[in-house]
Amino acid sequence: MAYNPELTERVRACLKHRKGVTEQRMFGGVCFLINGNMCCGIREDDLVLRLGKPGVLNALEEPHTRPMDLTGKVMTTMVYVSPKGCKDPEQLKDWIDRAVRFSRTLPKK
């Protein structure tokens, strides 16, 4: 499955000065990991964020978000953000910052 190259470059730019970031193909798209833990990514045209359960519940109250449902089962710690929800650079930075904060709470792999 393809993923949006323009959004991928924008996410790379947000993460380029952060420590412990790696990139990997995952979920039919591309994911960015922090210290070995999935943080965020792109699947088709959507931004994928790992926010933890409380973070997902807060995110789902915002426009242009929906639960991540990859295989028919909702992933309770992850959310999709549609292109409209991250088209502005500040919107994207805010989403990425949230995912980074959560990912840094996880033990290193």
C-alpha distances in whole Angstrom, upper triangle without the diagonal:
4,7,10,12,16,15,14,17,19,19,19,23,24,23,25,28,28,29,26,23,20,17,14,11,10,9,5,7,10,13,17,20,23,26,23,22,19,20,17,13,11,8,7,11,12,14,15,18,20,23,25,27,29,27,24,27,29,25,25,28,27,25,22,21,20,19,16,15,12,14,17,19,19,19,22,22,19,18,16,18,17,17,21,21,21,22,25,25,28,25,22,25,26,23,23,26,26,23,25,28,27,25,28,30,28,30,29,27
4,7,9,12,12,11,14,16,16,17,20,21,21,22,26,26,27,25,22,19,16,14,11,11,10,7,6,9,13,16,19,23,25,23,22,19,19,16,12,9,7,6,9,11,13,14,18,20,23,26,27,30,27,25,28,28,25,25,28,26,24,21,20,20,20,17,17,15,17,20,21,21,21,24,23,20,19,16,17,15,15,19,20,18,19,22,22,25,23,20,23,25,22,21,25,25,22,24,27,26,25,28,30,29,30,29,27
4,6,9,8,8,11,13,12,14,16,17,18,19,23,23,24,23,19,17,14,13,10,11,10,8,5,7,10,13,17,20,23,21,20,17,17,13,9,6,5,4,6,8,10,11,15,17,21,23,25,27,24,22,25,26,22,22,25,23,22,18,18,18,18,16,17,15,18,20,21,20,20,22,21,17,16,13,14,13,12,16,17,15,15,19,19,21,19,16,19,21,18,17,21,22,19,21,24,23,22,25,27,26,28,27,26
4,6,6,6,9,10,11,12,14,16,17,18,22,22,24,23,20,18,15,15,13,14,13,11,9,9,12,14,18,21,24,23,22,18,17,14,10,7,7,6,5,8,9,12,15,18,21,24,26,28,24,23,26,25,22,22,25,22,20,17,17,18,19,17,19,17,21,23,24,22,22,24,22,19,17,14,13,12,10,14,15,13,12,16,16,19,17,14,17,19,17,16,20,21,19,21,24,24,23,26,28,27,30,28,28
4,6,5,6,9,10,10,12,14,15,16,20,20,23,22,18,17,14,14,13,15,15,13,10,10,12,14,18,20,23,22,22,19,18,15,11,9,10,9,9,11,12,14,17,20,23,26,28,30,26,25,28,28,24,25,27,25,23,20,20,21,22,20,22,20,23,26,27,25,24,26,25,21,20,17,16,15,13,16,17,14,14,16,16,19,18,15,17,20,18,17,20,22,20,21,24,25,23,26,28,28,30,28,27
4,5,5,6,9,10,11,13,15,15,19,20,23,23,19,18,16,17,16,18,18,16,13,12,14,15,19,21,25,24,23,20,19,15,12,10,12,11,9,11,11,15,17,20,23,26,28,29,26,25,28,27,23,24,26,23,22,19,19,21,23,21,23,22,26,28,28,27,25,27,25,22,20,17,15,14,11,14,15,12,11,13,12,16,15,13,15,18,16,16,19,21,19,20,24,24,23,26,29,28,31,29,29
4,5,5,6,9,10,11,12,14,17,18,21,21,17,17,14,15,15,16,16,15,12,11,12,13,16,19,22,22,20,17,15,12,9,7,10,10,8,9,8,11,13,17,19,22,25,25,22,21,24,23,19,21,23,20,19,16,16,18,19,18,20,20,23,25,25,23,22,23,22,18,16,13,12,11,9,12,12,9,9,11,11,14,12,9,12,15,13,12,16,17,16,17,20,21,20,22,25,25,28,26,27
4,5,5,6,9,10,11,12,16,16,18,18,14,13,10,12,12,13,14,13,10,8,9,10,13,16,19,19,18,15,14,10,8,6,10,10,9,10,9,11,13,16,19,22,25,26,22,21,25,24,21,22,25,22,21,18,18,19,20,18,20,19,23,25,25,23,22,23,21,18,17,14,14,14,12,15,15,12,12,14,13,16,15,11,13,16,14,12,16,17,15,16,19,20,19,21,24,23,25,24,24
4,5,5,6,9,10,10,14,15,18,18,14,14,12,14,14,16,18,17,13,11,12,12,15,17,20,20,20,17,16,13,11,10,13,14,13,13,12,14,16,19,21,24,27,28,24,24,27,26,23,25,27,24,23,21,21,23,24,22,24,23,27,29,29,27,25,27,24,21,20,18,16,16,14,17,17,13,13,14,12,15,15,12,13,16,15,13,16,18,17,17,20,22,20,22,25,25,27,25,25
4,5,5,6,9,10,13,14,17,18,15,15,14,16,17,18,19,19,15,13,13,12,16,17,20,21,20,17,15,12,11,11,14,14,12,13,11,13,14,17,19,23,25,26,22,22,25,24,20,22,24,21,20,18,19,21,22,21,24,23,27,29,29,26,24,25,23,20,18,16,14,15,12,14,14,10,10,10,8,11,12,8,9,13,12,10,13,16,15,15,18,20,19,21,24,24,27,25,26
4,5,5,6,9,12,12,15,15,12,12,11,13,14,15,16,17,13,11,10,9,12,13,17,17,16,14,11,9,8,9,12,14,12,12,9,11,11,14,16,19,22,23,19,19,23,21,18,21,23,20,20,18,17,19,20,18,21,21,25,27,26,24,21,22,20,17,16,14,13,14,13,15,14,10,11,12,10,12,11,8,8,11,10,8,11,13,12,12,15,16,15,17,20,21,23,21,22
4,5,5,6,9,10,13,13,10,10,9,12,14,16,18,18,14,11,10,8,11,13,16,16,16,14,12,10,10,11,14,16,15,15,12,14,14,16,18,22,25,25,22,22,26,24,22,24,26,24,24,21,21,23,23,21,24,23,26,29,28,26,24,25,22,19,19,18,17,18,16,19,18,14,15,15,12,15,15,11,11,14,13,10,13,15,14,13,16,18,16,17,21,21,23,21,21
4,5,5,8,10,13,15,12,13,13,16,18,19,21,21,17,14,14,12,14,15,18,19,19,17,15,13,13,14,17,19,17,17,14,16,16,18,20,23,26,27,23,24,27,25,22,25,27,24,24,22,22,24,25,24,27,26,30,32,31,29,26,27,24,21,21,20,18,19,17,19,18,14,14,14,10,13,14,11,10,13,13,11,13,16,15,14,17,19,18,19,22,23,25,23,24
4,6,8,8,12,14,11,13,13,16,18,19,21,21,18,15,13,11,13,13,16,18,17,15,12,11,12,13,17,19,17,16,13,14,14,16,17,20,23,23,20,21,24,22,19,22,24,21,22,20,20,22,23,22,25,25,29,31,30,27,24,25,21,19,18,18,16,18,16,18,16,12,13,13,9,10,11,8,6,10,10,7,9,12,12,10,13,16,15,16,19,20,22,21,22
4,6,5,9,10,7,10,10,14,16,18,19,20,17,14,12,9,10,10,13,14,14,13,10,10,11,14,17,19,18,17,14,14,13,15,16,19,23,23,20,21,24,23,20,23,25,23,24,22,21,23,23,22,25,24,28,30,29,26,23,24,20,18,19,18,17,19,18,20,18,15,17,16,13,14,14,11,9,12,12,8,9,12,11,9,12,14,13,13,17,17,19,18,19
4,6,8,10,8,10,11,15,17,19,22,22,19,15,14,11,12,12,14,16,16,16,14,13,14,16,20,22,21,20,17,18,17,18,20,23,26,27,23,24,28,26,24,27,29,27,27,25,25,27,27,25,28,27,31,33,32,30,27,27,24,22,22,22,21,22,21,23,21,18,19,18,15,16,17,14,12,15,15,12,13,16,15,12,15,18,16,16,20,20,21,19,20
4,7,10,9,12,14,17,21,22,25,26,22,19,17,13,14,12,14,17,17,17,15,15,17,19,23,25,24,23,20,20,19,19,20,23,27,27,24,25,28,27,25,28,30,28,29,27,27,29,29,27,30,30,33,35,34,32,29,29,25,24,24,24,23,25,24,25,23,20,21,20,16,17,18,16,13,16,16,13,12,16,15,12,15,17,16,15,19,20,21,18,20
4,7,6,10,13,16,19,20,23,24,21,17,15,11,11,9,11,13,14,14,12,13,15,18,22,24,24,22,18,18,16,17,17,20,24,24,21,23,26,24,23,26,28,26,27,26,25,27,27,25,28,28,31,33,32,29,26,26,22,21,22,22,22,24,23,25,23,20,21,21,17,17,18,15,13,15,15,11,11,14,12,9,11,14,12,11,15,16,17,15,17
4,6,9,13,16,19,20,23,25,22,18,16,12,10,8,8,11,13,14,13,15,17,20,23,26,26,24,21,20,18,17,18,20,24,25,22,24,27,26,25,28,30,29,30,29,27,29,28,26,29,29,31,34,32,30,26,26,23,22,23,24,24,27,26,28,26,23,25,24,21,21,22,19,16,18,18,14,13,16,14,11,12,14,12,10,14,14,15,12,14
4,7,10,13,17,18,21,23,20,16,13,10,8,5,5,8,10,11,11,13,15,19,22,25,25,23,20,19,17,16,18,19,23,24,22,23,27,26,25,28,30,29,30,29,27,28,27,25,27,26,29,31,30,28,24,24,21,20,22,23,24,26,26,29,26,24,26,26,22,23,23,20,18,19,18,15,14,16,14,11,13,14,11,10,13,13,12,10,11
4,7,10,14,15,18,19,17,13,10,7,5,5,7,8,9,10,9,11,12,15,18,21,21,20,17,16,15,14,16,18,22,23,21,22,25,25,23,26,28,27,28,26,24,25,24,22,25,24,26,29,28,26,22,23,20,18,20,20,21,23,23,26,23,21,23,23,20,20,20,17,16,17,16,12,13,15,12,10,13,14,11,11,14,14,14,12,12
4,7,11,12,16,17,14,11,8,6,5,7,8,8,9,9,10,11,11,14,17,20,20,19,17,16,15,15,18,20,23,25,22,23,27,27,24,27,30,28,29,27,25,25,24,22,24,22,25,28,27,25,22,23,20,19,20,20,21,23,23,26,24,21,23,24,21,22,22,19,18,20,18,14,16,17,14,13,16,16,13,14,17,15,16,13,12
4,7,9,13,13,11,7,6,5,6,9,11,10,11,9,10,10,9,11,14,16,17,17,14,14,14,15,18,20,23,25,23,22,26,26,24,26,29,27,27,25,23,24,23,20,22,20,22,26,25,24,21,22,20,18,19,18,19,21,21,24,23,20,21,23,21,22,21,18,18,20,18,14,17,18,15,14,17,17,14,16,19,17,18,15,14
4,6,10,11,9,6,5,6,8,11,12,10,11,9,11,11,9,11,12,15,17,16,15,13,15,15,18,20,23,26,23,22,26,27,24,26,29,28,28,25,23,23,22,18,20,17,20,23,23,22,19,21,19,17,18,18,19,21,21,25,23,21,23,25,23,25,23,20,20,22,19,17,19,20,16,16,19,19,15,18,20,18,19,16,15
4,7,7,6,4,6,9,10,14,16,13,13,11,13,12,9,10,10,12,15,15,14,13,15,16,19,21,24,26,24,23,26,27,24,25,29,28,27,24,22,22,21,17,18,15,17,21,21,20,18,21,19,17,18,17,19,20,20,24,23,21,23,25,24,25,24,20,22,23,20,18,21,21,18,18,22,21,18,20,23,20,21,19,17
4,5,5,5,6,9,11,14,16,13,12,9,12,11,8,9,9,12,14,14,13,11,13,13,17,18,21,24,21,20,23,25,22,23,26,25,25,22,20,19,17,14,14,12,14,17,17,17,15,18,16,14,15,15,17,18,19,23,22,20,23,25,24,25,24,20,22,23,19,18,20,20,17,18,21,19,16,20,21,19,20,19,17
4,5,7,8,12,13,17,19,16,14,11,13,11,9,9,7,10,13,12,12,10,12,13,16,18,19,22,20,18,22,23,20,21,24,24,23,20,18,16,15,11,11,8,10,13,14,14,12,15,15,12,13,12,15,16,18,21,20,20,22,25,24,26,23,20,22,23,19,18,21,20,17,19,22,19,18,21,22,20,22,21,19
4,7,9,13,15,19,21,18,17,14,15,13,10,9,6,8,12,12,13,12,15,16,20,21,23,26,23,21,24,26,23,23,26,25,24,21,19,18,17,13,13,10,12,15,16,16,15,19,18,15,15,14,16,16,17,21,21,20,21,25,24,26,24,21,23,24,21,20,23,23,19,21,24,23,21,24,26,23,25,24,22
4,7,10,13,17,19,17,16,13,13,11,7,6,5,7,10,10,10,10,13,15,18,20,22,25,22,20,24,24,21,22,25,24,23,19,18,17,17,13,14,12,14,18,18,18,16,19,18,15,15,13,14,15,15,19,19,17,19,21,21,23,21,18,20,21,18,17,20,20,17,19,22,21,19,22,24,22,24,23,21
4,7,10,14,16,14,13,10,11,9,5,6,7,9,11,11,10,9,12,13,17,19,22,24,21,20,24,24,21,22,25,24,23,20,19,19,18,15,16,14,17,20,20,19,17,20,18,15,15,14,15,16,16,19,19,17,18,21,19,21,20,16,18,19,16,14,18,18,15,16,20,19,16,19,22,20,22,20,19
4,6,10,13,11,10,7,7,6,4,6,9,12,13,12,10,8,9,10,14,16,19,21,19,18,21,22,19,21,24,23,23,20,18,18,17,14,16,14,17,20,20,18,15,17,15,12,13,13,14,16,17,20,18,16,19,20,19,20,19,15,16,17,14,12,15,15,12,13,16,15,13,16,18,16,18,16,16
4,7,10,9,8,6,6,5,6,9,12,15,16,14,11,10,10,10,13,16,19,21,18,18,22,22,19,21,24,23,23,21,19,20,19,16,19,17,20,23,22,20,17,19,16,14,15,15,16,18,18,21,19,17,19,20,18,19,18,14,14,16,13,10,13,14,10,10,14,13,10,13,16,14,16,14,14
4,6,5,5,4,5,7,9,12,15,18,19,17,14,12,11,10,13,15,18,20,18,18,22,22,20,22,25,24,25,23,21,21,20,17,20,19,21,24,22,21,17,18,15,14,16,17,18,20,21,24,22,19,22,23,21,21,20,17,16,17,15,12,13,14,10,9,12,12,8,10,13,11,12,10,10
4,5,5,6,6,9,12,15,18,21,22,20,16,14,12,11,13,15,18,20,17,18,22,22,20,23,26,25,26,25,23,23,22,20,22,22,24,27,25,23,19,19,16,15,17,19,20,23,23,25,23,21,23,24,21,21,20,17,16,17,15,12,12,13,10,8,10,10,6,7,10,9,10,8,9
4,6,9,9,13,15,19,21,24,25,23,20,18,16,14,15,16,20,21,20,21,24,25,23,26,29,28,30,28,26,26,24,22,25,24,26,28,26,25,21,21,18,18,20,22,23,26,27,29,27,24,27,27,25,25,24,21,20,20,19,15,15,16,13,11,12,12,8,8,10,9,8,5,6
4,7,9,12,14,17,19,23,24,22,19,16,15,13,15,16,19,22,20,21,24,25,23,26,29,28,30,28,25,25,23,20,22,21,23,26,24,22,19,20,16,16,19,21,22,25,26,29,26,25,27,28,26,26,25,22,21,22,19,16,17,17,14,12,14,13,9,10,12,9,9,6,5
4,6,9,12,15,17,21,22,19,17,14,12,9,12,12,16,18,16,17,20,21,20,22,25,25,26,25,22,22,19,17,19,18,20,23,21,19,15,16,13,13,16,18,19,23,24,26,24,22,25,26,24,24,23,20,19,19,17,14,15,14,11,10,12,10,7,9,10,7,8,7,7
4,6,8,12,13,17,18,16,13,10,9,7,10,11,15,17,15,15,19,19,18,19,23,22,23,21,19,18,16,14,16,15,18,20,18,17,13,14,11,10,13,14,16,19,20,23,21,19,22,23,22,22,20,17,17,17,14,12,14,13,9,10,12,10,7,10,12,10,12,11,10
4,7,11,13,17,17,14,11,8,6,5,8,10,14,15,13,13,17,17,15,17,20,19,21,19,17,17,16,14,17,16,19,21,20,17,14,14,11,9,11,13,14,17,18,20,18,16,19,20,18,18,17,14,13,13,11,8,10,9,6,6,9,8,6,9,11,10,13,12,13
4,7,10,13,13,11,7,5,4,6,9,12,15,16,13,13,17,17,14,16,19,18,18,16,14,15,14,12,15,15,18,20,19,16,14,14,11,9,10,10,11,13,14,17,15,13,16,17,16,16,14,11,12,12,9,7,10,10,6,8,11,10,9,12,14,14,16,16,16
4,7,10,10,8,6,5,7,9,12,15,18,19,16,15,19,19,16,17,20,19,19,16,14,15,14,12,15,13,17,19,19,17,14,16,14,11,11,10,10,12,13,16,14,13,15,17,16,17,15,12,13,14,11,10,13,13,10,12,15,14,13,16,18,17,19,19,18
4,6,7,6,5,6,9,12,15,17,20,21,18,17,20,20,17,18,21,19,18,15,14,14,14,12,14,13,16,19,19,17,15,18,16,12,11,9,10,10,10,14,13,12,13,16,16,17,15,12,14,16,13,12,15,16,13,15,18,17,16,19,22,21,23,22,22
4,6,5,7,7,11,13,16,19,20,22,20,17,21,21,18,18,21,20,19,15,14,13,13,11,12,10,14,16,17,15,14,17,16,13,11,9,10,10,11,15,14,14,15,18,19,20,18,15,18,19,15,15,19,18,16,18,21,20,19,22,24,23,25,24,23
4,6,8,10,14,17,19,22,23,25,22,20,23,23,20,20,23,21,19,15,15,14,15,13,14,12,15,17,19,18,17,20,19,16,14,11,11,10,10,14,15,14,15,18,19,21,19,16,19,20,17,17,21,21,19,21,24,23,22,26,27,26,29,28,27
4,7,10,13,17,19,22,23,24,21,19,22,22,18,18,20,18,16,12,13,13,15,13,15,14,18,19,20,19,18,20,20,16,13,10,9,7,6,10,11,10,11,15,16,18,15,13,17,18,15,16,19,19,18,20,23,23,22,25,27,27,29,29,28
4,6,10,13,15,18,19,21,18,15,18,18,14,14,17,15,14,10,9,10,12,10,12,12,16,17,18,16,15,17,16,12,10,6,6,5,6,9,9,9,11,14,15,16,14,12,15,15,12,13,17,16,15,17,20,19,19,22,24,24,27,26,26
4,7,10,12,15,17,18,15,13,16,16,13,14,16,14,13,11,9,11,12,10,13,13,17,19,18,16,15,16,14,10,8,6,5,7,7,10,9,8,10,13,13,14,11,9,12,12,9,9,13,13,11,14,16,16,16,19,21,21,23,23,23
4,7,10,12,14,16,13,11,15,15,12,13,16,15,15,12,10,10,10,8,11,11,15,16,16,13,11,12,11,7,6,5,6,9,11,13,12,11,14,16,16,17,14,11,13,13,10,10,13,12,9,12,15,13,13,17,18,18,20,20,20
4,6,9,11,13,10,9,12,13,10,12,15,14,15,13,10,11,10,9,12,13,17,18,16,13,11,11,8,6,5,6,8,11,13,15,12,12,15,17,16,16,13,11,12,11,8,8,10,8,6,9,11,10,10,13,15,14,18,18,19
4,6,9,11,8,8,12,12,11,13,16,16,17,16,13,13,11,10,13,14,17,18,16,13,9,9,6,4,7,9,11,15,17,19,16,15,19,20,19,18,16,14,14,13,10,9,11,9,6,8,10,7,7,11,12,11,14,15,16
4,7,7,5,6,9,9,8,11,13,14,16,16,12,13,11,11,15,16,19,20,17,14,11,9,6,6,8,11,12,16,18,19,16,16,19,20,19,18,15,14,14,12,9,10,10,7,5,8,8,6,8,11,10,11,15,16,18
4,6,5,6,9,10,10,12,15,16,18,18,15,14,12,12,15,16,19,19,16,13,10,7,4,7,9,13,15,19,21,22,19,19,23,24,23,22,19,18,18,16,13,13,13,10,9,11,10,7,9,11,10,10,14,16,17
4,5,5,6,9,10,11,13,15,18,18,14,13,11,12,14,17,18,18,15,12,9,6,5,8,10,14,16,19,22,23,20,21,24,25,25,23,21,20,20,18,15,16,16,13,12,15,14,10,12,15,13,13,17,19,20
4,5,5,6,9,10,11,13,17,18,15,14,13,14,17,20,22,21,18,15,13,9,8,10,11,15,16,20,23,23,19,20,24,24,24,22,19,19,19,16,14,16,15,12,12,15,13,10,13,15,13,15,18,21,23
4,5,5,6,9,10,11,14,15,12,13,12,13,16,19,21,21,18,15,13,10,8,9,9,12,13,17,19,20,16,17,20,21,20,18,16,16,16,13,11,12,12,8,9,12,10,8,11,14,13,14,18,20,22
4,5,5,6,9,10,13,13,9,9,8,10,13,15,18,18,15,11,10,7,6,6,6,10,11,14,17,18,15,16,20,20,21,19,16,16,17,14,11,13,14,10,10,14,13,11,13,16,15,16,20,22,23
4,6,5,7,9,12,14,10,10,9,12,15,18,20,19,16,13,12,9,9,10,9,12,13,16,19,19,16,18,22,22,23,21,18,18,19,16,14,16,17,13,13,17,16,14,16,19,18,19,22,25,26
4,6,6,7,11,13,10,11,11,14,17,20,23,22,20,16,15,12,11,11,10,13,13,16,19,18,14,16,20,20,20,18,15,16,17,13,12,15,14,11,13,16,14,13,16,18,18,19,23,25,27
4,5,5,8,9,7,8,9,12,15,18,21,20,18,15,14,12,11,10,8,9,9,12,15,14,11,13,16,17,18,16,12,13,14,11,9,12,13,10,11,14,14,13,16,18,18,19,23,25,26
4,5,7,8,6,6,7,11,13,17,19,18,16,13,13,11,11,10,8,9,9,12,15,14,12,14,17,19,20,18,15,16,17,15,12,15,16,13,14,18,18,16,18,21,21,22,25,27,28
4,7,9,8,9,11,14,17,20,23,21,20,16,16,14,15,14,11,12,12,14,17,15,12,15,18,19,20,18,15,17,18,15,14,17,18,15,16,20,19,18,21,23,23,24,28,30,31
4,7,6,9,12,15,18,20,23,23,21,18,18,16,16,14,11,11,10,11,14,12,9,12,15,15,17,15,12,14,15,13,11,15,16,14,15,19,18,18,21,23,23,25,28,30,31
4,6,9,12,15,17,20,23,22,22,18,19,18,18,16,12,11,9,9,11,9,7,10,13,14,16,15,12,13,16,14,13,16,18,16,17,21,21,21,23,25,26,27,31,32,33
4,7,11,13,15,17,21,20,20,17,17,17,17,14,10,8,6,5,8,6,5,9,11,13,15,15,11,12,15,14,12,15,17,16,16,20,21,20,22,25,26,26,30,31,32
4,7,9,12,15,18,17,17,13,14,13,13,11,7,6,5,6,10,9,7,10,13,15,17,16,12,13,16,14,11,14,16,14,14,18,19,18,19,22,23,23,27,28,29
4,6,9,12,15,14,13,10,11,11,12,9,6,5,7,8,12,12,11,13,16,18,20,20,16,16,19,17,14,16,18,16,15,19,20,18,20,23,23,23,27,28,28
4,6,9,12,11,10,6,7,7,9,7,5,6,9,11,15,16,14,16,19,21,22,22,18,18,20,18,15,17,19,16,15,19,19,17,18,22,21,21,24,26,26
4,6,9,9,8,6,6,8,8,6,5,6,9,11,15,17,15,16,19,22,22,22,19,18,20,19,15,16,19,16,14,18,19,17,17,21,21,20,23,24,23
4,6,6,5,4,6,9,11,9,9,9,12,14,17,19,18,19,22,25,26,26,23,21,24,23,19,20,22,20,18,21,23,20,20,24,24,22,25,26,25
4,6,7,7,8,11,13,10,11,10,14,15,18,20,19,20,23,26,26,27,24,22,24,24,20,20,23,21,19,22,23,21,20,24,24,22,25,25,24
4,5,8,9,13,15,13,14,14,18,18,21,24,23,24,27,29,30,31,28,26,28,27,24,24,27,25,22,25,26,23,23,26,26,24,26,27,25
4,7,9,12,15,14,14,14,18,19,22,24,23,25,27,30,31,32,28,27,29,28,24,25,28,25,23,26,28,25,24,28,28,26,28,29,28
4,6,9,12,12,13,14,18,19,22,24,23,24,27,30,31,31,27,26,28,27,23,24,26,23,21,24,25,22,22,25,25,23,25,26,25
4,6,9,8,9,11,15,17,20,22,20,21,25,27,28,27,24,23,25,23,20,21,23,20,18,21,22,19,19,23,22,21,23,25,24
4,6,6,8,10,14,17,20,22,20,21,24,26,26,26,23,21,23,21,18,18,20,17,15,18,19,15,16,19,18,17,20,21,21
4,6,8,11,14,17,21,22,19,21,24,26,26,25,22,21,22,20,17,18,19,16,14,17,17,14,15,18,17,16,19,21,21
4,7,11,13,17,20,21,18,19,23,24,24,23,20,19,19,17,14,15,16,13,11,13,14,10,11,14,13,13,16,18,18
4,7,10,13,16,18,15,16,19,21,21,20,17,16,17,16,12,13,14,12,9,13,14,11,12,15,15,14,18,19,19
4,7,10,13,14,12,13,16,18,19,18,15,14,16,14,11,12,14,12,10,14,15,13,14,17,18,17,21,22,22
4,6,10,11,10,11,14,16,17,17,14,12,15,14,11,12,15,13,12,15,17,16,16,20,21,20,24,24,24
4,7,8,6,7,10,12,14,14,10,10,13,12,9,11,14,13,12,15,17,16,17,21,22,22,25,26,26
4,5,5,7,9,12,14,15,12,11,15,14,12,14,17,16,16,19,21,20,21,24,25,26,29,29,29
4,5,5,6,9,12,13,11,10,14,14,12,14,17,17,17,19,22,22,22,25,27,27,30,30,31
4,6,6,8,11,13,10,10,14,14,13,15,18,18,18,21,23,23,24,27,28,29,32,33,33
4,6,8,10,10,7,8,11,11,9,12,15,14,15,18,19,19,21,23,25,26,29,30,31
4,6,7,8,5,5,8,9,8,10,13,13,14,16,18,18,19,22,24,25,28,28,29
4,6,9,7,7,10,12,11,13,15,16,17,19,21,22,23,25,27,28,31,31,32
4,5,5,6,9,10,11,12,14,16,17,18,20,22,23,24,27,28,31,31,32
4,5,5,6,9,10,11,12,14,16,16,18,20,21,22,25,26,29,29,30
4,5,5,6,9,10,10,12,14,15,16,19,20,21,23,25,28,28,30
4,5,5,6,9,10,11,13,14,16,17,19,20,22,24,27,27,29
4,5,5,6,9,10,11,12,14,16,16,18,21,22,25,25,26
4,6,5,6,9,10,10,12,14,15,16,19,20,23,23,25
4,6,5,6,9,10,11,13,14,15,17,19,23,23,25
4,5,5,6,9,10,11,12,14,16,18,21,21,23
4,5,5,6,9,10,10,12,15,16,19,19,20
4,5,5,6,9,10,11,13,15,18,18,20
4,5,5,6,9,10,11,13,17,18,20
4,5,5,6,9,10,11,15,15,17
4,5,5,6,9,10,13,13,15
4,6,5,7,10,13,14,16
4,5,5,7,11,13,15
4,5,6,9,9,11
4,5,8,8,11
4,7,9,12
4,6,9
4,6
4
